[in-house]
Amino acid sequence: VQLQAYGGGLVQAGESLRLSCAASGNIFSINRMGWYRQVPGQQRELVATITSTGNIDYSDSVKGRFTISRDYARSTVYLQMNNLKPEDTAVYYCHFIRLTPPIDNYWGQGTEVTVSS
C-alpha cells in the first residue's frame, strides 16, 4: 500500500483545510488509519485515528475542531481541520496499520500546513 497525502497549505488563523490521504490499493484490510503531525525538532504526535470498526480518537488539542473520516470506495482518509490555530502549523502525515497477516504499517509522505496569526 502506498499513501499519497495532500491538501496542505498556508491559511490564516480561523480558516479551514481538508487533508486527504489516498491509498494505492483498497483499504478494507487496514485496521486503523490516522493522521500525525510533526514540527521540526519535535517528536511526531498523534492527531486523530479511525479504526475499521469506526472508533475515532482525537488528541485533546484538536478535539472539536478536526474531524477524521474515511471513504472506502476512494481508498481515502480525510482530516477536516476547522478553526485552525498557529500551533497547528506542522507537517501532517497519514498512517495506516494492518494488524492481520501480512502485518504492516504505512506512512504517507507528509503535507505541510502553515497557519498564520
N, C-alpha and C positions, 0 to 999 in steps of 0.2 A: 504494500500500500504506500503510495506517495501522496503527500499532502501539499497543497498549494494555498497559502494564506494570502489574503489581500483585503483591501478596504481601508487601510490606514491613511493617515493624512494629517494636515495641520488645521486645527479648528480653534475657535475661541472658547473660553470657559462658558459653560451653559449649553453649548451646542451638542449635537449627536453625531455618532458614526456607527456604521454597521460593518463589522468584520465578518468575512466569510472564510471558510476552510474547506476546500473541495478535495475529495479523495479520488485517487485514480481508479479505484475499484469499488465494489459495493461494500457497504459498511455494516451489513447485517451481522457479521461475526465479531464486530467491535463491541466490547463490553462497556467501555467508558470513553467519552470524548470530553476534552476540556480545553480551556484557554489558560495560559500562563503569561506573565509579563516580567520583563527584566529591565532594570535601569542599569546603565554602565557602572561597574564597580560594586553592584549589589547582587544578591542571590535572586535566582528566578523564583517568583512567587505564584502560587495558585490563585486564579481569579474566579473561575467557575467550572463546574463539571456537570455532565449529564450522562446517566447510565442508560443501558439498553432497556431497562425497565422503567425509565422515566424519572428516576430520582435525580434531583437537582440540588447542588450546593453552591453557595457563593461565599467569597471572602467577605468579612464584615465591612471592609472598605468600599465595596461596590453594591452591597445589598440595597435594593430599592431603586437602583439606577441602571444596572446592567441586567440583561436577560439573555440566557443561553437557550438555543433551540437547535433542532436538527431536522433535516429533510432527507429521508432515506431514498426517495426517488432521485434526488440530485446528489446523493452521497456527500452531503454538505452539512457542516455545523456552523452556526452563526453566533455572533455576540453583538447584540444590540446595546449600544452604550449611550445613555442619555445623561443630560446634566453633567457633562464632562468637567473635570477639575484639573488644574495644572498638575496635581500629584498623580494623575492618571497617565501622564507622559511616560512612555516606555516602548520597548519593542514587545509586541504581542505574538505569542507562539501558540499554535494549536497542537494538541497531543492526543493520540488515540492509543488505547490499550486493548489488546486481545488476551483474555485470561484462559482461553481454551486452546489446546494444541492446534497449530503452532503458536505457542505463547510468544507475544512480541509487543513492542510498542514503537510508535512512530511520531516524529516531530515535523511540523511544518517549518518553513524557512524564516518565518518571522515577518511581521509587518509593523512599521513604525507609526506610532500615534504621538502627536505633539499637541498639547493643549496650552494655548497662551492665555495669560491672565488679562 
